Amino acid sequence: MSKVRVAGFGLSLDGFSAGIEQSLDDPLGKRGPDIFKWFFHTRTFCAMHGQEGGSMDRDDVLARRAMENFGAFILGRNMFGPVRGPWQDNSWKGWWGTNPPYHAPTFVLTHYEREPLVMEGGTTFYFVNGGIEEALRLAKQAAGDNDVKIGGGVSTVRQYLQAGLIDSLHLALAPVALGQGEALLTGLDLPALGFSVTEHEATEHATHVVLER
């Protein structure tokens, strides 16, 4: 049975999953990349960006698993880019260049209509202004028997958690304190939402924790 998953989602020791002041120069916010250092050195990350090399350690195994078996993705507007308000034109096509790393239908939450955007490598961005449940319905339809990944950002993951629509949550706890940023779990009672820890593993770069309902 297909699942709705969050996988490989970085979290600082003080609970932040993105830094402050997201911009074109800082897609993850100030110091946001610090919580994804466990990922950036892996072969999986390098391959996603058309590069050679990268480590083949346990972080790489978990990074690869965090991208496997997905038939569709859901992203928040901020995860797609720094553009705010109505789409002035179609010039912004995401952070990832002509060949994004998703290679599957990818549904972007927005308040404003925009035509689908076909990219290289099998990624098509669909812009959904009907809310999180409408996006999930479309993503499940597109994914078929495969899973749907809630790719972020923080606000999007929180909305799906609060609505009880996520089945599995893989957090990568980085050994760094951001001090400020976008808090992932503040005000959320994961046990009350039905989650319990099913896996945990420490590597040199992060502590990986999987919670499932």
N, C-alpha and C positions, 0 to 999 in steps of 0.2 A: 504494500500500500504506500502511495506517495506521501511525503511529509512536507511541511513548511518549516524550513530550517534557517537559523542564523549560524554561520560557520566561519571560524577564523577571525572573530571580531575582537580587535584589540581593546584592552582595558588597562588603565594605569592603576597603581596602588591606591590612589585616592579617588578612584571611581570614575575617571573621565575617559571617554572614547573619542574625543576630538578636542583640539585646542581652540582657543579663542581667535576671532578675527580671520575667518576663512576669506581667502582672496585668490586671485589668479596666481599669485606667487606662493601662496600657502593653502593648497587644496584641503589639507587636513587641519588647518588652523595652526597658530603658533605652537611649536613643539609637538604637534600632533604626530609627525613621523616617528617620534621616539617610541611610541607604543606599538609600532609595527616593524621594529628592527628585527624581530624574530622571523619575519616573513621576507624582508628585502634581500636577505643573503641566500635564500633557497633557490634551488634549480627551478622549482615550480614558478617562482616569481620571474626569474630571468626568462624562462620559456614563454611566459604570458606576454612579455614585452619584446619578443623576438631576439633575445640575447643568448649567447652561449654561456656555459659555466654555471656557477651556483653550487651551494652545498647539497649533499644527499644525506642529511642527518635526520633525526626524528622530527625536527621542525619541518623539514621538507615533506616527510610522509604525511604529517598533519595538515600542511598547507595544500598538498595535492588532494587529500580527502575533502578539504574545505571547498574545493572547486569541482568535485566529481558528482555525477548522477543528478545534475540539475538540468531540467528541461526549460526553465524560465527563471527570470530574475525580476525583483522589484526594487526600485531605487527611489529615494526621495529627490525632490527638485535640487536640493543643495548638493546631493551626491553626484548629480549629473553635471553641475557647473555653478559658477558664481552669479549667473544672470538672475535678476530678480524682476518681479512684476510681469506684465504682459510680454510675450515674445515679440520683440521689435522686428526681427527677421529670423531667418533660419541659419545664420552664419555660425552660431555656436553649436558644435556637434559632439560635445563631451570632452573630458580631460585626456582621452586615450589615443587621439590621432584617428587615422582612417580605419584601423583594425582593432576595435575594442576587445578586451579579454573575455567577453561573455559568450560569444558564439552561439547565441540562443535568443529567442524573443525576450526583450527587456522592457519592463513597464515602468515608466517614470511618473510619479505622483506630481500633479500640478493643478493649479486653479485655472489655467488658461489653455485653450485649445491650441493644438499644433498637429500638423500632419505627421504620419510615421516617417522615421528617418532610417533608411536602409544603409548599412555600413558593410565593410568588407568582413569576410570570415564568418558570416552567418548571423551577425548581430543586427537586429532591427529594433530601434527604440520606438515604443508606442507611448504616447502621452495621454495619461488618464486623469480626467478632472472629476470623476465620479466618486472619489474617496477610496479608502484602503480596502474595503470589502469588494468593491467593483474591480479594483486592480488585481486582487487575489483571485477573484472568479475568472478573470481573463487569463491570468498567469497559469492557473491550474488547468484550464482548457488547453492552453498552448503546450504545457508540460506533459500532458498525457500521464503515463505511468511513472515518469520521473519526478523528482522533488522540485519544489519552488524555493529559491533562496531569497531571503530578505537581506539585501546587500548593504543597507544603510541609507542615510546616515543615522545618527543617534535618535533624532526625533521620530523617524520612520520605524525603527526597531521598537522604541517605547510604545508607539501607537499600536503596533501589532501585538506586543506583549499585553498591554492593558486590555485589548479586545479579546484576549485568550485565543489568538489565532496562530501561535507559534508552537510547534511540537518539540523542537530540539534547539538548544542554544550552546554553541561552542565558543567559549571565551578564552582569549589568550592574554593572561595577566602578565604585563611587562613589569620588570623591576625598576620602575621609574615613577616619580611623583610629578604631575604637571602643575599642581598648585591651583589652577583654574582651567575651565573648559566646559565641555558639554557632558553632564553627568548622565550615565546610562541607567542606573538602577535606583536612583533616589526616589523614594516614595513608592516603590514597587515591592510587593511582598511575593517573592517567587514561590515559597511553599504554598501560600494561599492560592496561587495561580496553578498549582499542581506540579511544580517542578521539584525534582530531586537530583542530586549529583549521581551520575552513572559512570563517569570516568574522570580521572585526574592524573596528570603526568607532568613532572617538572623536567625541563631541558635547560641547557646553558643560557637560553635567551628568554624563556617565558615559562609560566606554569599554565598548562592547558587544562581547562575544566569543561566537561560536557554535562549539561543538565537536560533532562527530558521529562515530558509529561506522560 
